[in-house]
Amino acid sequence: MGSNILQSQRNMLNSLRTFLGRKTAQLWLCFKKRSSIPVNCVLRPGRNILICLPEDGDAAETLELLKTELNPQNIFVLAEDHQNIAEFPFGMKVFSLSEKGLSLLCLPKGSLMKEVRKQGIDIAIDLHWRFSLPSAYLCAHSGAVLRIGFHSPQAHPFFNLEYHGRRFSPETCRELIKLLGNISDLGRRQPRFGETPNEH
């Protein structure tokens, strides 16, 4: 019974840490001025993408789909420290996130933040279905112009594009990535000022 009480106290402490961390991060982000962005232009090929993977789901399939749909220059992956990165497609830089890499307020420590920021991230995508403070915070501080995540009451102001999924499944992640690919295609097909659209 004593171990149950101890576990309950740990859970309460972790919940309090996460709550305080989220409120601190939200307050800081609300003071930063963010301008509107042309999503279809940001999603053009040749960009650097950061993708935050949840521990469940087929990571390798998700990453291959991202490569196909968005054709980025580089893909940077934030993975849980126990995920098998050997299954990830070749050529992707992986950042590992563990409990030791979090601050007292459950936010990623400065060393990881600096390492991610210096990569020149253009697009950050968080595929955690349930709001995850560490990955959302990393997206917000990555320097990405476009920050994408699933809709939740906590998502603002971490993301500036939220996807409303009916339920979580691997198919939901695929739907989101395909949607981004379709938006990217629209941006490529639109003629520039003074140009005439191609006849089909």
C-alpha positions as CSV (number, residue, x, y, z in Angstrom):
1,M,0.0,0.0,0.0
2,G,2.9,2.3,0.8
3,S,4.2,1.9,-2.8
4,N,0.8,2.9,-4.2
5,I,0.8,6.1,-2.1
6,L,4.4,6.9,-3.3
7,Q,3.4,6.3,-6.9
8,S,0.4,8.5,-6.5
9,Q,2.5,11.3,-5.1
10,R,5.0,11.0,-8.0
11,N,2.1,11.2,-10.5
12,M,0.8,14.3,-8.8
13,L,4.3,15.9,-8.8
14,N,4.8,15.2,-12.5
15,S,1.3,16.6,-13.3
16,L,2.2,19.8,-11.4
17,R,5.6,20.1,-13.1
18,T,3.9,19.7,-16.5
19,F,1.2,22.2,-15.7
20,L,3.7,24.8,-14.5
21,G,5.9,24.1,-17.5
22,R,3.1,24.5,-19.9
23,K,1.9,27.8,-18.4
24,T,5.4,29.2,-18.4
25,A,5.9,28.3,-22.0
26,Q,2.5,29.6,-23.1
27,L,3.1,32.9,-21.3
28,W,6.5,33.3,-23.0
29,L,5.2,32.4,-26.4
30,C,2.2,34.8,-26.1
31,F,4.7,37.7,-25.8
32,K,6.4,36.9,-29.1
33,K,4.8,38.6,-32.1
34,R,4.0,36.1,-34.9
35,S,2.9,37.3,-38.3
36,S,0.6,35.3,-40.6
37,I,2.3,33.0,-43.1
38,P,1.5,31.7,-46.7
39,V,1.3,28.0,-45.8
40,N,1.5,26.8,-49.4
41,C,4.7,28.7,-50.0
42,V,6.3,27.4,-46.8
43,L,5.5,23.8,-47.7
44,R,7.4,24.0,-51.0
45,P,10.2,21.4,-51.6
46,G,13.7,21.8,-50.4
47,R,12.8,22.8,-46.9
48,N,14.3,21.5,-43.6
49,I,11.6,19.6,-41.6
50,L,11.6,18.6,-37.9
51,I,9.2,15.8,-37.1
52,C,8.4,14.7,-33.6
53,L,7.4,11.1,-33.4
54,P,5.2,9.5,-30.8
55,E,6.3,6.1,-29.4
56,D,3.4,4.2,-31.0
57,G,2.8,3.9,-34.8
58,D,5.0,2.9,-37.7
59,A,7.8,5.5,-37.6
60,A,9.6,4.2,-40.7
61,E,6.5,4.3,-42.9
62,T,5.6,7.8,-41.6
63,L,9.0,9.1,-42.4
64,E,9.0,7.5,-45.9
65,L,5.6,9.1,-46.6
66,L,6.9,12.5,-45.4
67,K,9.9,12.2,-47.8
68,T,7.6,11.3,-50.7
69,E,4.8,13.9,-50.1
70,L,6.9,17.0,-49.1
71,N,10.3,16.2,-50.8
72,P,12.3,18.1,-48.1
73,Q,16.0,18.9,-48.3
74,N,16.6,17.4,-44.8
75,I,14.5,15.6,-42.2
76,F,15.3,15.9,-38.5
77,V,13.6,13.5,-36.2
78,L,12.8,13.9,-32.5
79,A,12.3,10.4,-31.1
80,E,11.7,8.9,-27.7
81,D,15.0,7.5,-26.3
82,H,13.7,3.9,-26.4
83,Q,12.6,4.0,-30.1
84,N,14.5,1.8,-32.5
85,I,16.1,4.4,-34.8
86,A,17.8,1.6,-36.8
87,E,14.5,1.2,-38.6
88,F,14.4,4.9,-39.7
89,P,15.2,5.7,-43.3
90,F,18.9,6.4,-44.0
91,G,20.2,10.0,-43.9
92,M,18.0,11.5,-41.3
93,K,19.4,13.2,-38.2
94,V,17.8,11.9,-35.0
95,F,17.5,13.8,-31.7
96,S,16.7,11.6,-28.8
97,L,14.6,12.8,-25.9
98,S,14.7,11.2,-22.5
99,E,13.5,12.0,-19.0
100,K,17.1,13.1,-18.2
101,G,16.9,15.6,-21.0
102,L,14.0,17.5,-19.4
103,S,14.1,20.4,-16.9
104,L,12.3,20.6,-13.6
105,L,9.3,22.0,-15.6
106,C,9.3,19.1,-18.1
107,L,10.7,21.3,-20.9
108,P,13.7,20.2,-23.1
109,K,17.0,21.4,-21.7
110,G,19.0,24.1,-23.4
111,S,21.6,21.9,-25.1
112,L,19.0,20.1,-27.1
113,M,17.2,23.4,-27.9
114,K,20.4,24.9,-29.3
115,E,21.2,21.9,-31.3
116,V,17.8,21.9,-33.0
117,R,17.7,25.7,-33.6
118,K,21.0,25.7,-35.4
119,Q,19.7,23.3,-38.1
120,G,17.6,26.0,-39.8
121,I,14.2,24.3,-39.4
122,D,11.5,25.7,-41.7
123,I,8.6,23.3,-40.8
124,A,8.1,21.5,-37.5
125,I,5.5,18.7,-37.2
126,D,4.4,17.2,-33.9
127,L,2.6,13.8,-34.4
128,H,1.8,13.3,-30.7
129,W,-2.0,12.8,-30.7
130,R,-2.2,13.7,-27.1
131,F,-0.5,17.0,-26.4
132,S,3.1,16.5,-25.4
133,L,4.7,19.5,-23.7
134,P,8.4,18.6,-24.5
135,S,7.8,18.1,-28.3
136,A,5.4,21.0,-28.6
137,Y,7.9,23.3,-26.9
138,L,10.7,22.1,-29.1
139,C,8.5,22.9,-32.2
140,A,7.8,26.3,-30.9
141,H,11.5,27.1,-30.2
142,S,12.9,25.4,-33.3
143,G,12.7,28.6,-35.4
144,A,10.3,27.0,-37.8
145,V,7.9,29.4,-39.6
146,L,5.3,26.7,-39.8
147,R,4.5,24.6,-36.7
148,I,2.0,21.9,-37.1
149,G,0.3,19.7,-34.4
150,F,-3.0,18.0,-33.6
151,H,-5.7,20.1,-32.1
152,S,-6.1,20.2,-28.3
153,P,-7.0,22.9,-25.7
154,Q,-3.3,23.2,-24.9
155,A,-2.0,23.5,-28.5
156,H,-2.1,27.4,-28.7
157,P,0.4,29.1,-29.0
158,F,2.8,26.2,-29.6
159,F,1.4,25.5,-33.1
160,N,0.2,27.9,-35.8
161,L,-1.5,25.1,-37.8
162,E,-3.7,22.5,-36.0
163,Y,-5.1,19.4,-37.5
164,H,-8.5,18.3,-36.2
165,G,-8.6,14.5,-36.3
166,R,-11.7,12.5,-35.3
167,R,-9.6,9.8,-33.5
168,F,-6.0,8.7,-33.3
169,S,-4.7,5.9,-35.6
170,P,-1.7,5.5,-37.8
171,E,-4.0,6.5,-40.7
172,T,-4.7,9.9,-39.0
173,C,-0.9,10.7,-39.2
174,R,-0.9,9.6,-42.9
175,E,-3.9,11.8,-43.6
176,L,-2.2,14.8,-42.1
177,I,1.0,14.3,-44.1
178,K,-1.0,13.7,-47.3
179,L,-2.9,16.9,-46.7
180,L,0.3,18.8,-46.3
181,G,1.5,17.2,-49.6
182,N,-1.7,18.4,-51.3
183,I,-1.2,21.9,-50.0
184,S,2.4,21.9,-51.2
185,D,1.2,20.7,-54.7
186,L,-1.3,23.6,-54.9
187,G,1.6,26.0,-54.2
188,R,3.7,24.6,-57.0
189,R,0.8,24.6,-59.5
190,Q,-0.3,28.2,-58.9
191,P,1.2,30.6,-61.5
192,R,3.2,33.5,-60.4
193,F,2.2,37.1,-61.2
194,G,2.4,37.7,-64.9
195,E,2.6,33.9,-65.8
196,T,-0.2,32.0,-67.5
197,P,-1.3,28.7,-66.0
198,N,-0.3,25.5,-67.9
199,E,-3.0,24.0,-70.1
200,H,-3.9,20.5,-69.0
